[in-house]
């Protein structure tokens, strides 16, 4: 629901938690069962950006 409702703070937290729990290794960022419509393309770009930023922050 966070993706379809563009809830960015919960999305950022989920990405951070996934990266820290996995150690950032072998992580493929995908939605659970698919992204329901409607969703905004901007939200998908945001997810990609947050993943890259979070990995960079944790790898310092």
C-alpha positions as CSV (number, residue, x, y, z in Angstrom):
1,X,0.0,0.0,0.0
2,X,2.9,2.4,0.7
3,X,3.9,2.3,-3.0
4,X,0.4,2.9,-4.4
5,X,-0.3,5.7,-1.9
6,X,3.2,7.3,-2.3
7,X,3.9,7.0,1.4
8,X,7.6,7.9,1.2
9,X,8.7,7.8,4.8
10,X,7.5,4.2,5.4
11,X,9.1,3.2,2.0
12,X,12.4,4.8,3.1
13,X,12.3,2.9,6.4
14,X,11.5,-0.4,4.7
15,X,14.4,0.0,2.3
16,X,16.8,0.9,5.2
17,X,15.6,-2.0,7.3
18,X,16.0,-4.4,4.4
19,X,19.6,-3.3,3.7
20,X,20.7,-3.3,7.3
21,X,19.1,-6.7,8.0
22,X,20.7,-8.3,5.0
23,X,24.0,-6.5,5.3
24,X,23.3,-5.2,1.9
25,X,24.4,-8.4,0.3
26,X,22.4,-10.2,-2.4
27,X,19.5,-7.8,-2.0
28,X,17.1,-7.4,-4.9
29,X,14.6,-4.6,-4.3
30,X,11.2,-5.7,-5.6
31,X,7.6,-5.4,-4.4
32,X,6.1,-8.4,-2.7
33,X,3.6,-9.6,-5.3
34,X,3.7,-6.8,-7.8
35,X,2.8,-3.2,-7.8
36,X,-0.9,-2.5,-7.9
37,X,-2.2,0.3,-10.0
38,X,-2.4,3.2,-9.7
39,X,1.2,4.1,-8.9
40,X,3.3,7.0,-9.9
41,X,6.5,6.4,-11.9
42,X,8.1,9.1,-9.7
43,X,7.6,6.8,-6.7
44,X,9.6,4.0,-8.4
45,X,12.4,6.4,-9.2
46,X,12.3,7.6,-5.6
47,X,12.7,4.0,-4.4
48,X,15.8,3.5,-6.6
49,X,17.3,6.8,-5.4
50,X,16.7,5.9,-1.7
51,X,18.3,2.4,-2.2
52,X,21.4,3.9,-3.7
53,X,21.7,6.7,-1.0
54,X,21.1,4.2,1.8
55,X,23.8,1.8,0.5
56,X,26.2,4.7,0.1
57,X,25.6,5.9,3.6
58,X,26.0,2.5,5.2
59,X,29.1,1.7,3.2
60,X,31.1,4.7,4.5
